Amino acid sequence: MAEFRNRTPVTALAVGLVAFAVVAMVVDRRSAPGGPQSELSGWTGAILDIAAPVQKMIAFPFDLTQNAWRHYVSLLDASDTNEGLRARLAEVEEENLQLREALIASGRLARIAEIRADFEVPMLPSELVGVDPSPWFRSVLVDRGREHGVRSGMPIISEHGLVGLVTATSMRAAKAMLVLDRQSAVDGIIQRSRSRGIVRGRGTGEMDFEFVTRGSDVRIGDVVISSGLGGVYPKGIRIAEVVSVSDPGSALMQTARLVPAVDFGRLEQVFVILRRGPTMELLYAGEPEVDLGATASERSGP
């Protein structure tokens, strides 16, 4: 008996839901366009009012699941699209980077072509592959050596001006002393007034221009170029710009402070002038070529 009582409410509920569904379908059929009547009676309207939220509640879990699945699929598609866009963006950035480098390189080559036409000497493009970490010496290593025709005593320039001088070579590399080095001395002239002096490295990012005060005309902003008289560097290579001039007082020699024309902190590509000046030819005549390998072994020794 107790079991029958427990089943009665469930059975009644099931019968009620079936009857409710049948009535709802009839009501839906009668309310369709072209049906026997267009206005619902009071009790059928009430049933419809009750059926709408009930059907909505029953359909809610299914709608929620369907919407969640659609959003999930959309997210997967969006993720794939984003990955594709990221890959394409990386390709475009790489292409832009290569284009910028090509434009920079073309500008350098155009400038070097002008310099080559001015000096009428062969030049070999080279890349910097190393910098001397010693605070006492300012030198760099380039990726061209004896098999490329590079020899000690050959000048090195960039599209902006004078860089330095080759001091040692191997078959595929060369070491160059920068004009910033304390041992560097270049015979130079003021481009504007033609006043002559010696450009000396300070071992830092600046240089000095030493000149005789009598009859010399040196001003801030003047450009110093190589004079060609030292027998080392060709004439007319830009070296530096005057940023200050010291008070000579009673001294015969006067000094002007210079900023190099070449930005050595951003130097990447240089050009070796494949010709030695008369002084370098005399200096290295009959002497064996200094080899970088021997220099390195000597440094590594006791």
C-alpha positions as CSV (number, residue, x, y, z in Angstrom):
1,M,0.0,0.0,0.0
2,A,2.8,2.4,0.9
3,E,4.5,1.7,-2.4
4,F,1.3,2.4,-4.3
5,R,0.9,5.7,-2.5
6,N,4.5,6.7,-3.4
7,R,3.9,5.9,-7.1
8,T,0.5,7.7,-7.3
9,P,1.9,11.3,-7.3
10,V,4.5,10.4,-9.9
11,T,1.9,8.8,-12.1
12,A,-0.4,11.8,-11.7
13,L,2.4,14.1,-12.6
14,A,3.3,12.2,-15.7
15,V,-0.3,12.1,-16.8
16,G,-0.7,15.8,-16.1
17,L,2.5,16.6,-18.2
18,V,1.2,14.5,-21.1
19,A,-2.2,16.2,-20.9
20,F,-0.5,19.6,-20.6
21,A,1.6,18.9,-23.7
22,V,-1.5,17.8,-25.7
23,V,-3.4,20.9,-24.7
24,A,-0.4,23.0,-25.6
25,M,-0.2,21.5,-29.0
26,V,-3.9,22.0,-29.7
27,V,-3.7,25.6,-28.5
28,D,-0.7,26.1,-30.7
29,R,-2.5,24.6,-33.7
30,R,-5.6,26.7,-33.1
31,S,-3.5,29.9,-32.9
32,A,-1.6,29.2,-36.1
33,P,-2.3,31.6,-39.0
34,G,-5.4,30.5,-40.9
35,G,-6.7,28.5,-38.0
36,P,-10.4,28.3,-37.0
37,Q,-10.0,31.2,-34.5
38,S,-7.5,33.9,-34.0
39,E,-8.3,34.9,-30.4
40,L,-7.8,32.5,-27.5
41,S,-10.3,32.0,-24.8
42,G,-9.5,32.8,-21.2
43,W,-8.6,29.3,-20.0
44,T,-6.5,28.4,-23.2
45,G,-4.7,31.7,-22.9
46,A,-3.9,30.9,-19.2
47,I,-2.6,27.5,-20.2
48,L,-0.4,29.1,-22.9
49,D,0.8,31.7,-20.4
50,I,1.8,28.8,-18.1
51,A,3.3,26.7,-20.9
52,A,5.6,29.4,-22.2
53,P,7.8,29.7,-19.1
54,V,7.6,25.9,-18.5
55,Q,8.9,25.2,-22.0
56,K,11.5,27.9,-21.6
57,M,12.7,26.4,-18.4
58,I,12.8,22.9,-19.9
59,A,14.7,24.2,-23.0
60,F,17.1,26.3,-21.0
61,P,19.7,23.5,-20.3
62,F,19.7,22.5,-23.9
63,D,20.1,26.1,-25.1
64,L,22.8,26.7,-22.6
65,T,24.7,23.6,-23.7
66,Q,24.3,24.5,-27.4
67,N,25.4,28.1,-26.8
68,A,28.4,26.9,-24.8
69,W,29.4,24.5,-27.5
70,R,29.1,27.2,-30.2
71,H,31.2,29.6,-28.2
72,Y,33.8,26.9,-27.6
73,V,34.0,26.1,-31.3
74,S,34.2,29.9,-32.0
75,L,37.0,30.2,-29.5
76,L,38.9,27.4,-31.1
77,D,38.5,29.1,-34.5
78,A,39.5,32.4,-33.1
79,S,42.6,30.8,-31.5
80,D,43.6,29.3,-34.8
81,T,43.0,32.6,-36.5
82,N,45.1,34.5,-33.9
83,E,48.0,32.0,-34.3
84,G,47.9,32.5,-38.0
85,L,47.8,36.3,-37.6
86,R,50.8,36.1,-35.2
87,A,52.8,34.1,-37.6
88,R,52.0,36.5,-40.5
89,L,52.9,39.5,-38.3
90,A,56.2,37.9,-37.4
91,E,56.9,37.4,-41.2
92,V,55.9,41.0,-42.0
93,E,58.2,42.3,-39.2
94,E,61.1,40.2,-40.4
95,E,60.5,41.4,-44.0
96,N,60.4,45.0,-42.8
97,L,63.6,44.5,-40.8
98,Q,65.4,43.1,-43.8
99,L,64.1,45.9,-45.9
100,R,65.4,48.5,-43.5
101,E,68.8,46.8,-43.4
102,A,68.8,46.7,-47.2
103,L,68.0,50.4,-47.3
104,I,70.8,51.2,-44.8
105,A,73.2,49.0,-46.7
106,S,72.3,50.7,-50.0
107,G,72.9,54.1,-48.5
108,R,76.3,53.0,-47.2
109,L,77.2,51.6,-50.6
110,A,76.1,54.8,-52.4
111,R,78.3,56.9,-50.0
112,I,81.3,54.6,-50.4
113,A,80.8,54.7,-54.2
114,E,81.2,58.4,-54.0
115,I,84.3,58.2,-51.8
116,R,85.8,55.6,-54.1
117,A,85.2,57.9,-57.1
118,D,86.9,60.8,-55.1
119,F,90.0,58.8,-54.0
120,E,90.2,56.5,-57.1
121,V,91.4,53.6,-54.9
122,P,90.0,50.1,-54.5
123,M,88.0,49.4,-51.3
124,L,87.0,46.2,-49.6
125,P,83.8,46.0,-47.6
126,S,84.3,44.3,-44.2
127,E,82.2,43.6,-41.1
128,L,83.3,44.2,-37.5
129,V,83.5,40.8,-35.7
130,G,85.2,41.9,-32.5
131,V,86.3,44.7,-30.2
132,D,89.3,44.8,-28.0
133,P,88.0,44.9,-24.4
134,S,91.2,46.4,-23.0
135,P,90.8,49.9,-21.6
136,W,94.4,50.8,-22.8
137,F,93.9,50.0,-26.5
138,R,91.1,51.0,-28.9
139,S,91.1,48.4,-31.7
140,V,88.6,46.2,-33.6
141,L,88.7,42.9,-35.6
142,V,87.3,42.7,-39.1
143,D,86.4,39.7,-41.2
144,R,88.9,40.2,-44.0
145,G,92.5,39.2,-44.1
146,R,95.5,38.4,-46.3
147,E,93.6,36.1,-48.7
148,H,91.4,39.1,-49.5
149,G,94.4,41.4,-50.1
150,V,94.4,43.1,-46.7
151,R,97.8,44.1,-45.4
152,S,99.1,45.9,-42.3
153,G,99.3,49.7,-42.8
154,M,96.1,49.9,-44.9
155,P,93.6,52.6,-43.8
156,I,90.1,51.7,-42.8
157,I,87.1,54.1,-43.3
158,S,83.3,54.1,-43.0
159,E,80.7,56.0,-44.9
160,H,81.1,58.7,-42.2
161,G,84.8,59.1,-42.1
162,L,88.1,57.8,-40.9
163,V,88.1,54.7,-38.7
164,G,91.7,53.6,-38.2
165,L,94.6,51.6,-39.6
166,V,95.3,47.9,-40.0
167,T,98.0,46.7,-37.7
168,A,98.0,42.9,-38.0
169,T,96.4,40.3,-40.2
170,S,95.7,36.6,-40.6
171,M,94.4,34.8,-43.6
172,R,90.8,35.7,-43.0
173,A,90.8,38.5,-40.4
174,A,92.6,41.7,-39.6
175,K,93.1,43.9,-36.5
176,A,92.8,47.6,-36.8
177,M,93.8,50.4,-34.4
178,L,91.1,53.0,-34.2
179,V,91.9,56.8,-34.4
180,L,90.6,57.0,-30.8
181,D,93.7,55.0,-29.6
182,R,96.3,56.9,-27.6
183,Q,99.0,55.8,-30.1
184,S,97.1,57.1,-33.1
185,A,98.2,60.3,-34.7
186,V,96.8,61.7,-38.0
187,D,98.0,64.7,-39.9
188,G,94.9,66.8,-40.4
189,I,93.7,70.2,-41.6
190,I,90.7,72.4,-40.9
191,Q,88.5,72.2,-43.9
192,R,87.4,75.8,-43.7
193,S,90.6,77.6,-43.0
194,R,93.2,75.0,-44.1
195,S,95.0,75.3,-40.7
196,R,97.1,72.2,-40.2
197,G,97.7,70.2,-37.0
198,I,97.9,66.6,-35.6
199,V,94.8,64.7,-34.5
200,R,95.7,62.5,-31.5
201,G,93.5,59.9,-29.8
202,R,92.7,60.2,-26.2
203,G,91.7,56.6,-25.6
204,T,88.1,57.8,-25.0
205,G,85.3,58.9,-27.3
206,E,87.1,62.2,-28.0
207,M,90.3,63.4,-29.7
208,D,92.7,66.4,-29.6
209,F,93.8,68.6,-32.5
210,E,97.2,70.1,-31.7
211,F,98.2,73.1,-33.9
212,V,100.5,76.1,-33.8
213,T,98.7,79.2,-32.7
214,R,100.5,81.7,-34.9
215,G,98.3,82.3,-38.0
216,S,95.9,79.4,-37.2
217,D,92.2,79.8,-37.5
218,V,90.3,77.1,-35.6
219,R,86.7,77.6,-34.5
220,I,84.0,75.5,-32.8
221,G,82.1,73.6,-35.5
222,D,85.0,73.4,-37.9
223,V,85.5,70.0,-39.7
224,V,88.9,68.3,-39.6
225,I,89.9,66.2,-42.6
226,S,93.0,64.2,-43.4
227,S,95.7,66.3,-45.0
228,G,97.4,63.4,-46.8
229,L,100.8,64.7,-45.8
230,G,101.6,62.0,-43.3
231,G,102.0,59.4,-45.9
232,V,99.5,57.1,-44.2
233,Y,96.0,58.2,-45.0
234,P,94.6,59.6,-48.3
235,K,93.8,63.3,-48.4
236,G,90.3,64.6,-47.7
237,I,88.8,61.9,-45.4
238,R,86.6,63.4,-42.7
239,I,88.0,62.8,-39.2
240,A,86.2,64.9,-36.6
241,E,84.5,68.2,-35.6
242,V,85.8,70.8,-33.3
243,V,83.7,71.2,-30.1
244,S,86.0,73.4,-28.0
245,V,89.2,75.4,-28.3
246,S,91.5,75.9,-25.4
247,D,93.0,79.3,-24.4
248,P,96.6,79.3,-25.7
249,G,98.0,81.9,-23.3
250,S,101.7,82.2,-24.0
251,A,102.1,78.7,-25.3
252,L,103.1,78.1,-28.9
253,M,100.9,75.1,-29.3
254,Q,97.2,75.1,-28.9
255,T,94.7,72.3,-28.5
256,A,91.2,71.9,-29.7
257,R,88.9,69.2,-28.5
258,L,87.3,67.0,-31.2
259,V,84.3,64.7,-31.6
260,P,84.9,61.9,-34.2
261,A,82.8,61.9,-37.3
262,V,82.3,58.1,-36.9
263,D,80.0,56.9,-34.2
264,F,82.2,54.0,-33.0
265,G,79.5,52.8,-30.6
266,R,77.3,51.9,-33.6
267,L,80.0,50.9,-36.1
268,E,79.1,47.7,-38.0
269,Q,80.5,47.9,-41.5
270,V,83.9,49.3,-42.6
271,F,85.9,49.5,-45.8
272,V,89.6,48.7,-46.1
273,I,91.5,50.9,-48.6
274,L,93.5,48.3,-50.5
275,R,96.5,50.6,-50.9
276,R,99.2,51.6,-48.4
277,G,100.6,55.1,-48.2
278,P,104.3,55.8,-48.9
279,T,105.2,55.9,-45.2
280,M,103.5,52.5,-44.6
281,E,105.2,51.0,-47.7
282,L,108.6,52.1,-46.3
283,L,107.8,50.9,-42.8
284,Y,106.7,47.4,-43.9
285,A,109.1,47.0,-46.8
286,G,111.1,43.7,-46.4
287,E,109.4,43.0,-43.1
288,P,107.3,39.8,-42.5
289,E,103.6,40.3,-42.1
290,V,102.4,40.4,-38.5
291,D,100.1,37.4,-38.0
292,L,97.1,37.6,-35.6
293,G,97.7,34.0,-34.6
294,A,101.2,34.8,-33.4
295,T,99.9,37.9,-31.6
296,A,97.3,35.8,-29.9
297,S,99.8,33.1,-28.8
298,E,102.1,35.8,-27.4
299,R,99.3,37.2,-25.4
300,S,98.3,33.8,-24.0
301,G,101.9,33.0,-23.0
302,P,103.4,33.8,-19.6
